[in-house]
């Protein structure tokens, strides 16, 4: 499956395309409304085999609607979630772009400590930090355990997250992919799914008219 962000409101136009493996569901909303999320979930759930689900079809539908609305709250470039064949949601994936006009893009060294900062959580244990060469460009990958504040601030829960800061060579935008999950017993499986998804990612600059710009900078 391919998902593109070309309709997202970006300061520096580009498209973000994933060749998702089965299980990943594109939950990107262009208007961010519950009605749009409901239409998306209706289409996806209608294609599921109810006999193969471990939960009620209505539960899978409700989860997809709520998850789509929540993931699109901050208007990401792209939002997706991974669902098993039984209808269980394993992980969320979000793509965001960061760029300040007139300010140089931060370096990998500058970005790394920022990737360990969370508004509602703190990193616990020693994070795994690696450098990657992805098809979309050089990247910093940070995998960490998080203690997340629960609703109303009562207590914390353990979750796990991978952040990829990608430096597309043909853009000044910093593209950050965040994959987050709560089922820690399945971390090895989800980590493999996340790495596979990010390796499939393409980031292409667009003209003002939304036309992909070839690598040599010329117009198609």
Secondary structure as UniProt FT lines:
FT   STRAND          2..3
FT   TURN            6..7
FT   STRAND          14..19
FT   TURN            22..23
FT   STRAND          24..26
FT   HELIX           34..46
FT   HELIX           50..52
FT   HELIX           57..71
FT   TURN            72..74
FT   STRAND          78..83
FT   TURN            85..86
FT   STRAND          89..98
FT   TURN            101..102
FT   HELIX           108..114
FT   TURN            115..116
FT   STRAND          121..134
FT   TURN            135..136
FT   STRAND          137..149
FT   HELIX           151..153
FT   STRAND          156..167
FT   TURN            169..170
FT   STRAND          174..181
FT   HELIX           184..186
FT   HELIX           187..199
FT   STRAND          202..206
FT   TURN            208..209
FT   TURN            215..216
//
